[in-house]
Amino acid sequence: MLLHAAIRQGGDLVASTAAWERIERVFASTWNVGGIMPSDDLDLDDWLDTRDNFYDIYVIGFQEIVPLNARNVLGPKKSCISAKWKSLIAAALNKNRVIERADSQQASTDNSAMESSAQAEYFSCIMSKQMVGIFTSVWARSSLKSFIHHLDVSSIGSGIMGCLGNKGSVSIRFVLQETKLLFRLLSPGFRWQRRGCAAEEFGCRGYTCKDEFCKTYLVFLLNESEGVSQLRICQVVLLGDLNYRISLEETETRSLVKAKNWAILLENDQLLFEFSRGRHFEGWQEGSITFSPTYKYHPNSDQYYWCFDGVIVFCGMAKGLKQVQYETCNYRLSDHRPVRAVFHAECDVSEGTQK
């Protein structure tokens, strides 16, 4: 019963004939901060939902953590700014963090009584990557870290001259228990190419990439060990700011936003228009949108400026990944608002796991 006790920490347990499946709670969020430096006392508790909820993994993505000027695009990376964001995230995730954990629900034949304990846990960054203004980091609770392995990162620039990092994507992949997860942060201005034969490329039948996502996946594929390549295909989450707009006149859009008439707004959303016709993001899913456009606001205000669009959090490419929450929150640091989502990820756990 050691396996049973170990894998109950922080997740629901589902029995299988060959293995266990553990449901992990994954928080993913993206925010375009417009090149604005955060203050030392910026409180991220509301954004990261740390007051009332507890998740197993946090995936935090930023766009434009530095201004996208020539010095930042062509010059050395400003790691001090990403370090400051990491410090703020760590402070929010680890503030008064005490996790109530049920240590036993074992059969009476084990002569063990039901008992619960309070264990202080902490979150740490297991991997991060900055490419000019794009920055993503993955955080895991301490008791889960021993089940995370084969971490890998890939960045692809598609900006100036088709290769510089003012535009592009950063991806982080790791194996949790025995299931691969891939999180990809997209920059503003990113445009998805029609996948064509990409489905075959994901099945490892070809090595010719026609879009950036397949290039990213191939980096991971070619770096995989034999043991990892035999595991379940990646559960993939996309998050980012794609600069799609609402195709309505400004006056009408403002009126619809004020009335919270999401149905008409969504009918005229450029991204959903492309999505519904199979032109982009074929096979992906986005949660129900029940919140206002997240751009563009007047600085330090809740008043819209002139154009309306939003950031996205998509999931897809594998079974066992369910989006259960999708919303924005009211942070006025930049002219964007962050968007966040919560997923339940089914992760395979072999019978041989004895940690």
SEDREN-952174 format. One record per residue (C-alpha): residue number from 1; x, y, z. Coordinates in nm, 3 decimals, always signed. Layout:
- NUM | X | Y | Z $
...
# end
This chain:
- 1 | +0.000 | +0.000 | +0.000 $
- 2 | +0.300 | +0.234 | -0.017 $
- 3 | +0.209 | +0.325 | -0.371 $
- 4 | -0.147 | +0.405 | -0.268 $
- 5 | -0.035 | +0.635 | +0.013 $
- 6 | +0.222 | +0.817 | -0.195 $
- 7 | +0.008 | +0.901 | -0.494 $
- 8 | -0.289 | +1.028 | -0.296 $
- 9 | -0.106 | +1.348 | -0.206 $
- 10 | -0.285 | +1.639 | -0.370 $
- 11 | -0.486 | +1.443 | -0.625 $
- 12 | -0.786 | +1.220 | -0.677 $
- 13 | -0.719 | +0.854 | -0.737 $
- 14 | -0.868 | +0.643 | -1.015 $
- 15 | -0.804 | +0.270 | -1.022 $
- 16 | -0.696 | +0.095 | -1.341 $
- 17 | -0.626 | -0.269 | -1.414 $
- 18 | -0.263 | -0.205 | -1.513 $
- 19 | -0.183 | +0.120 | -1.337 $
- 20 | -0.316 | +0.408 | -1.134 $
- 21 | -0.437 | +0.731 | -1.284 $
- 22 | -0.388 | +1.038 | -1.072 $
- 23 | -0.568 | +1.363 | -1.148 $
- 24 | -0.337 | +1.660 | -1.105 $
- 25 | -0.463 | +2.018 | -1.091 $
- 26 | -0.281 | +2.249 | -1.329 $
- 27 | -0.309 | +2.628 | -1.324 $
- 28 | -0.205 | +2.802 | -1.648 $
- 29 | -0.208 | +3.176 | -1.709 $
- 30 | -0.071 | +3.429 | -1.955 $
- 31 | -0.030 | +3.806 | -1.927 $
- 32 | +0.106 | +4.074 | -2.158 $
- 33 | +0.260 | +4.325 | -1.919 $
- 34 | +0.354 | +4.577 | -2.188 $
- 35 | +0.719 | +4.613 | -2.089 $
- 36 | +0.628 | +4.757 | -1.748 $
- 37 | +0.854 | +4.672 | -1.456 $
- 38 | +0.658 | +4.540 | -1.157 $
- 39 | +0.689 | +4.712 | -0.822 $
- 40 | +0.861 | +4.530 | -0.537 $
- 41 | +0.533 | +4.501 | -0.345 $
- 42 | +0.308 | +4.387 | -0.633 $
- 43 | +0.066 | +4.135 | -0.483 $
- 44 | -0.005 | +3.842 | -0.717 $
- 45 | -0.235 | +3.650 | -0.480 $
- 46 | -0.553 | +3.731 | -0.672 $
- 47 | -0.402 | +3.648 | -1.009 $
- 48 | -0.256 | +3.316 | -0.896 $
- 49 | -0.569 | +3.237 | -0.691 $
- 50 | -0.362 | +3.149 | -0.385 $
- 51 | -0.602 | +3.272 | -0.118 $
- 52 | -0.875 | +3.013 | -0.165 $
- 53 | -0.734 | +2.740 | -0.387 $
- 54 | -0.436 | +2.512 | -0.418 $
- 55 | -0.304 | +2.361 | -0.740 $
- 56 | -0.034 | +2.106 | -0.804 $
- 57 | +0.142 | +2.280 | -1.093 $
- 58 | +0.147 | +2.643 | -1.201 $
- 59 | +0.243 | +2.745 | -1.555 $
- 60 | +0.294 | +3.122 | -1.579 $
- 61 | +0.352 | +3.294 | -1.911 $
- 62 | +0.438 | +3.657 | -1.985 $
- 63 | +0.458 | +3.856 | -2.303 $
- 64 | +0.660 | +4.179 | -2.327 $
- 65 | +0.833 | +4.165 | -1.990 $
- 66 | +1.072 | +4.412 | -2.155 $
- 67 | +0.994 | +4.679 | -2.416 $
- 68 | +1.042 | +4.536 | -2.766 $
- 69 | +1.296 | +4.793 | -2.881 $
- 70 | +1.610 | +4.730 | -3.084 $
- 71 | +1.835 | +4.723 | -2.776 $
- 72 | +1.633 | +4.449 | -2.610 $
- 73 | +1.580 | +4.248 | -2.929 $
- 74 | +1.941 | +4.258 | -3.047 $
- 75 | +2.122 | +4.305 | -2.715 $
- 76 | +2.184 | +4.077 | -2.416 $
- 77 | +1.893 | +3.925 | -2.229 $
- 78 | +1.770 | +4.125 | -1.929 $
- 79 | +1.746 | +3.837 | -1.685 $
- 80 | +1.707 | +4.070 | -1.386 $
- 81 | +1.347 | +4.143 | -1.488 $
- 82 | +1.248 | +3.777 | -1.524 $
- 83 | +1.420 | +3.713 | -1.189 $
- 84 | +1.204 | +3.981 | -1.030 $
- 85 | +0.887 | +3.823 | -1.168 $
- 86 | +1.000 | +3.485 | -1.038 $
- 87 | +1.057 | +3.635 | -0.695 $
- 88 | +0.704 | +3.781 | -0.689 $
- 89 | +0.552 | +3.452 | -0.803 $
- 90 | +0.742 | +3.256 | -0.538 $
- 91 | +0.628 | +3.497 | -0.268 $
- 92 | +0.263 | +3.456 | -0.369 $
- 93 | +0.273 | +3.077 | -0.401 $
- 94 | +0.453 | +3.023 | -0.071 $
- 95 | +0.272 | +3.273 | +0.146 $
- 96 | +0.135 | +3.089 | +0.452 $
- 97 | +0.117 | +2.768 | +0.250 $
- 98 | -0.012 | +2.478 | +0.458 $
- 99 | -0.167 | +2.182 | +0.280 $
- 100 | -0.412 | +1.957 | +0.452 $
- 101 | -0.335 | +1.605 | +0.342 $
- 102 | -0.520 | +1.283 | +0.411 $
- 103 | -0.239 | +1.036 | +0.465 $
- 104 | -0.444 | +0.725 | +0.488 $
- 105 | -0.760 | +0.572 | +0.360 $
- 106 | -0.634 | +0.220 | +0.375 $
- 107 | -0.821 | -0.102 | +0.425 $
- 108 | -0.896 | -0.214 | +0.779 $
- 109 | -0.683 | -0.522 | +0.719 $
- 110 | -0.381 | -0.292 | +0.738 $
- 111 | -0.474 | -0.215 | +1.102 $
- 112 | -0.426 | +0.154 | +1.024 $
- 113 | -0.678 | +0.412 | +1.142 $
- 114 | -0.791 | +0.712 | +0.944 $
- 115 | -0.571 | +1.007 | +1.026 $
- 116 | -0.497 | +1.348 | +0.877 $
- 117 | -0.205 | +1.579 | +0.917 $
- 118 | -0.102 | +1.925 | +0.820 $
- 119 | +0.217 | +1.943 | +0.621 $
- 120 | +0.378 | +2.267 | +0.518 $
- 121 | +0.464 | +2.251 | +0.149 $
- 122 | +0.641 | +2.497 | -0.072 $
- 123 | +0.649 | +2.568 | -0.445 $
- 124 | +0.965 | +2.602 | -0.647 $
- 125 | +1.037 | +2.677 | -1.010 $
- 126 | +1.131 | +2.356 | -1.190 $
- 127 | +1.211 | +2.528 | -1.520 $
- 128 | +1.192 | +2.870 | -1.683 $
- 129 | +1.291 | +3.031 | -2.011 $
- 130 | +1.311 | +3.388 | -2.140 $
- 131 | +1.335 | +3.486 | -2.507 $
- 132 | +1.350 | +3.867 | -2.530 $
- 133 | +1.007 | +3.967 | -2.393 $
- 134 | +0.857 | +3.617 | -2.377 $
- 135 | +0.901 | +3.449 | -2.041 $
- 136 | +0.749 | +3.132 | -1.903 $
- 137 | +0.804 | +2.938 | -1.583 $
- 138 | +0.668 | +2.616 | -1.436 $
- 139 | +0.623 | +2.570 | -1.061 $
- 140 | +0.550 | +2.249 | -0.871 $
- 141 | +0.472 | +2.172 | -0.509 $
- 142 | +0.751 | +2.008 | -0.316 $
- 143 | +0.593 | +1.664 | -0.268 $
- 144 | +0.533 | +1.635 | -0.643 $
- 145 | +0.884 | +1.720 | -0.761 $
- 146 | +1.016 | +1.366 | -0.728 $
- 147 | +0.756 | +1.251 | -0.983 $
- 148 | +0.863 | +1.509 | -1.244 $
- 149 | +1.145 | +1.416 | -1.479 $
- 150 | +1.284 | +1.458 | -1.831 $
- 151 | +1.239 | +1.836 | -1.834 $
- 152 | +1.316 | +2.006 | -2.162 $
- 153 | +1.276 | +2.354 | -2.310 $
- 154 | +1.262 | +2.491 | -2.663 $
- 155 | +1.239 | +2.845 | -2.801 $
- 156 | +1.176 | +2.947 | -3.160 $
- 157 | +1.214 | +3.305 | -3.279 $
- 158 | +1.001 | +3.417 | -3.572 $
- 159 | +1.034 | +3.795 | -3.552 $
- 160 | +1.272 | +4.020 | -3.741 $
- 161 | +1.429 | +3.837 | -4.040 $
- 162 | +1.209 | +3.542 | -3.946 $
- 163 | +1.434 | +3.432 | -3.662 $
- 164 | +1.478 | +3.696 | -3.391 $
- 165 | +1.301 | +3.658 | -3.059 $
- 166 | +1.075 | +3.962 | -3.059 $
- 167 | +0.812 | +3.718 | -3.183 $
- 168 | +0.788 | +3.342 | -3.153 $
- 169 | +0.726 | +3.087 | -2.881 $
- 170 | +0.876 | +2.923 | -2.576 $
- 171 | +0.783 | +2.567 | -2.484 $
- 172 | +0.847 | +2.360 | -2.174 $
- 173 | +0.794 | +1.986 | -2.171 $
- 174 | +0.826 | +1.739 | -1.885 $
- 175 | +0.705 | +1.399 | -1.776 $
- 176 | +0.475 | +1.387 | -1.474 $
- 177 | +0.452 | +1.035 | -1.336 $
- 178 | +0.435 | +0.857 | -1.675 $
- 179 | +0.252 | +1.118 | -1.881 $
- 180 | +0.417 | +1.384 | -2.097 $
- 181 | +0.292 | +1.742 | -2.070 $
- 182 | +0.383 | +2.027 | -2.301 $
- 183 | +0.310 | +2.396 | -2.237 $
- 184 | +0.369 | +2.643 | -2.518 $
- 185 | +0.364 | +3.021 | -2.476 $
- 186 | +0.295 | +3.220 | -2.794 $
- 187 | +0.395 | +3.582 | -2.848 $
- 188 | +0.185 | +3.868 | -2.987 $
- 189 | +0.182 | +3.862 | -3.365 $
- 190 | +0.223 | +3.485 | -3.381 $
- 191 | +0.027 | +3.332 | -3.667 $
- 192 | -0.059 | +2.967 | -3.677 $
- 193 | +0.007 | +2.789 | -4.004 $
- 194 | -0.234 | +2.534 | -4.141 $
- 195 | -0.110 | +2.202 | -4.013 $
- 196 | -0.139 | +1.998 | -4.332 $
- 197 | +0.068 | +1.687 | -4.264 $
- 198 | +0.143 | +1.790 | -3.908 $
- 199 | -0.076 | +1.515 | -3.768 $
- 200 | +0.152 | +1.262 | -3.930 $
- 201 | +0.454 | +1.444 | -3.795 $
- 202 | +0.312 | +1.411 | -3.443 $
- 203 | +0.288 | +1.040 | -3.512 $
- 204 | +0.661 | +1.043 | -3.592 $
- 205 | +0.603 | +0.941 | -3.955 $
- 206 | +0.794 | +1.236 | -4.096 $
- 207 | +1.058 | +1.489 | -4.005 $
- 208 | +0.961 | +1.776 | -4.238 $
- 209 | +0.806 | +2.058 | -4.038 $
- 210 | +0.564 | +2.303 | -4.195 $
- 211 | +0.483 | +2.509 | -3.888 $
- 212 | +0.646 | +2.623 | -3.568 $
- 213 | +0.455 | +2.390 | -3.343 $
- 214 | +0.591 | +2.086 | -3.524 $
- 215 | +0.941 | +2.232 | -3.508 $
- 216 | +0.903 | +2.263 | -3.132 $
- 217 | +0.772 | +1.911 | -3.100 $
- 218 | +1.053 | +1.770 | -3.311 $
- 219 | +1.312 | +1.931 | -3.083 $
- 220 | +1.160 | +1.736 | -2.797 $
- 221 | +1.118 | +1.423 | -3.005 $
- 222 | +1.481 | +1.410 | -3.112 $
- 223 | +1.598 | +1.469 | -2.753 $
- 224 | +1.388 | +1.192 | -2.603 $
- 225 | +1.532 | +0.882 | -2.451 $
- 226 | +1.388 | +0.548 | -2.557 $
- 227 | +1.197 | +0.507 | -2.231 $
- 228 | +1.029 | +0.846 | -2.252 $
- 229 | +0.931 | +0.807 | -2.618 $
- 230 | +0.719 | +0.504 | -2.529 $
- 231 | +0.498 | +0.703 | -2.291 $
- 232 | +0.159 | +0.849 | -2.369 $
- 233 | +0.155 | +1.131 | -2.626 $
- 234 | +0.183 | +1.480 | -2.484 $
- 235 | -0.103 | +1.657 | -2.317 $
- 236 | -0.054 | +2.002 | -2.467 $
- 237 | -0.165 | +2.347 | -2.348 $
- 238 | -0.119 | +2.658 | -2.563 $
- 239 | -0.134 | +3.000 | -2.407 $
- 240 | -0.055 | +3.342 | -2.541 $
- 241 | -0.152 | +3.671 | -2.699 $
- 242 | -0.224 | +3.630 | -3.071 $
- 243 | -0.348 | +3.982 | -3.155 $
- 244 | -0.678 | +3.868 | -3.305 $
- 245 | -0.950 | +4.134 | -3.289 $
- 246 | -1.329 | +4.168 | -3.279 $
- 247 | -1.452 | +4.260 | -3.627 $
- 248 | -1.708 | +4.523 | -3.530 $
- 249 | -1.716 | +4.900 | -3.520 $
- 250 | -1.583 | +5.048 | -3.199 $
- 251 | -1.915 | +5.203 | -3.089 $
- 252 | -2.105 | +4.877 | -3.136 $
- 253 | -1.834 | +4.676 | -2.961 $
- 254 | -1.835 | +4.907 | -2.660 $
- 255 | -2.214 | +4.877 | -2.636 $
- 256 | -2.202 | +4.496 | -2.652 $
- 257 | -1.924 | +4.479 | -2.390 $
- 258 | -2.122 | +4.703 | -2.156 $
- 259 | -2.429 | +4.481 | -2.202 $
- 260 | -2.214 | +4.167 | -2.158 $
- 261 | -2.355 | +4.032 | -2.483 $
- 262 | -2.087 | +3.770 | -2.527 $
- 263 | -2.274 | +3.578 | -2.797 $
- 264 | -2.263 | +3.859 | -3.054 $
- 265 | -1.906 | +3.949 | -2.963 $
- 266 | -1.791 | +3.591 | -3.007 $
- 267 | -1.966 | +3.562 | -3.343 $
- 268 | -1.735 | +3.841 | -3.461 $
- 269 | -1.416 | +3.722 | -3.295 $
- 270 | -1.149 | +3.683 | -3.565 $
- 271 | -0.980 | +3.387 | -3.398 $
- 272 | -1.303 | +3.194 | -3.348 $
- 273 | -1.397 | +3.269 | -3.708 $
- 274 | -1.074 | +3.108 | -3.828 $
- 275 | -1.108 | +2.829 | -3.575 $
- 276 | -1.464 | +2.737 | -3.678 $
- 277 | -1.361 | +2.702 | -4.042 $
- 278 | -1.069 | +2.475 | -3.964 $
- 279 | -0.811 | +2.725 | -4.082 $
- 280 | -0.617 | +2.739 | -3.757 $
- 281 | -0.589 | +2.532 | -3.439 $
- 282 | -0.756 | +2.229 | -3.591 $
- 283 | -0.828 | +1.970 | -3.322 $
- 284 | -0.784 | +2.213 | -3.030 $
- 285 | -1.035 | +2.323 | -2.770 $
- 286 | -1.086 | +2.649 | -2.584 $
- 287 | -1.294 | +2.692 | -2.270 $
- 288 | -1.621 | +2.886 | -2.275 $
- 289 | -1.557 | +3.262 | -2.282 $
- 290 | -1.773 | +3.446 | -2.030 $
- 291 | -1.556 | +3.751 | -1.967 $
- 292 | -1.484 | +4.086 | -2.130 $
- 293 | -1.210 | +4.140 | -2.390 $
- 294 | -0.876 | +4.170 | -2.214 $
- 295 | -0.729 | +4.447 | -2.433 $
- 296 | -0.692 | +4.745 | -2.472 $
- 297 | -0.735 | +4.940 | -2.148 $
- 298 | -0.624 | +5.290 | -2.056 $
- 299 | -0.320 | +5.269 | -1.825 $
- 300 | -0.412 | +5.203 | -1.462 $
- 301 | -0.782 | +5.206 | -1.550 $
- 302 | -1.082 | +4.983 | -1.616 $
- 303 | -1.178 | +5.195 | -1.916 $
- 304 | -1.119 | +5.057 | -2.265 $
- 305 | -0.903 | +5.251 | -2.505 $
- 306 | -0.992 | +5.173 | -2.867 $
- 307 | -0.943 | +4.814 | -2.986 $
- 308 | -1.073 | +4.490 | -2.842 $
- 309 | -0.907 | +4.152 | -2.836 $
- 310 | -0.789 | +3.891 | -2.587 $
- 311 | -0.538 | +3.626 | -2.500 $
- 312 | -0.610 | +3.257 | -2.523 $
- 313 | -0.551 | +2.935 | -2.337 $
- 314 | -0.609 | +2.629 | -2.556 $
- 315 | -0.576 | +2.261 | -2.477 $
- 316 | -0.566 | +1.965 | -2.704 $
- 317 | -0.366 | +1.685 | -2.868 $
- 318 | -0.444 | +1.419 | -2.609 $
- 319 | -0.711 | +1.263 | -2.395 $
- 320 | -0.699 | +1.302 | -2.020 $
- 321 | -0.682 | +1.682 | -2.012 $
- 322 | -0.996 | +1.867 | -1.906 $
- 323 | -1.034 | +2.244 | -1.875 $
- 324 | -1.253 | +2.325 | -1.573 $
- 325 | -1.203 | +2.701 | -1.536 $
- 326 | -1.142 | +2.993 | -1.773 $
- 327 | -1.146 | +3.357 | -1.667 $
- 328 | -0.968 | +3.687 | -1.642 $
- 329 | -0.877 | +3.897 | -1.338 $
- 330 | -0.849 | +4.267 | -1.278 $
- 331 | -0.484 | +4.372 | -1.270 $
- 332 | -0.413 | +4.724 | -1.397 $
- 333 | -0.036 | +4.703 | -1.439 $
- 334 | -0.057 | +4.719 | -1.820 $
- 335 | -0.314 | +4.775 | -2.094 $
- 336 | -0.383 | +4.397 | -2.092 $
- 337 | -0.556 | +4.182 | -1.834 $
- 338 | -0.425 | +3.834 | -1.753 $
- 339 | -0.621 | +3.525 | -1.854 $
- 340 | -0.606 | +3.205 | -1.650 $
- 341 | -0.734 | +2.851 | -1.678 $
- 342 | -0.743 | +2.543 | -1.459 $
- 343 | -0.704 | +2.192 | -1.596 $
- 344 | -0.745 | +1.844 | -1.456 $
- 345 | -0.471 | +1.626 | -1.602 $
- 346 | -0.494 | +1.248 | -1.581 $
- 347 | -0.144 | +1.115 | -1.524 $
- 348 | -0.053 | +0.749 | -1.550 $
- 349 | +0.126 | +0.597 | -1.251 $
- 350 | +0.282 | +0.255 | -1.289 $
- 351 | +0.250 | -0.018 | -1.029 $
- 352 | +0.626 | -0.005 | -0.988 $
- 353 | +0.624 | +0.345 | -0.843 $
- 354 | +0.722 | +0.309 | -0.477 $
- 355 | +0.797 | +0.667 | -0.375 $
# end
